[in-house]
Amino acid sequence: MSTPREVSELIDALAYDVYDIYYGIEHSGPRYDREQGVVAARYLARRLLRRGWRKTDRAPLPRCPHGTVTCYDPEPHERCEM
C-alpha cells in the first residue's frame, strides 16, 4: 500500500521544518549535507505522524511556552525535560 499524496506532502513539510530547525541551532555534532539531513528528518516526521501529530492550522504541533524546540509540553512548567 502506497503512502497517500497528502501524507507524503505532510511528511516532507515536517522534514524540511525539522532540518531547518536542527541547523538553526548551534551544536557541535556532525554536519550533514541537505539530502542526508532531510532523510533523517523525514524519518522523524513519520514517527511524529504515527503518534498523531499533524502540521495543520487546526492542530499544530504543541509548542513549549519557553520556546524550547525539543520540548513539546504546551502546559506551563518551570523547566523543560529534554
Buried (B, 14 or more C-beta within 10 A) or exposed (E): EEEEEEEEEBBBEBBBBBBEEBEEEEEEEEEBEEEEBBEBBBEBBBEBBEEEBEBEEEEEEEEBEEEBEEBBBEEEEEEBEE
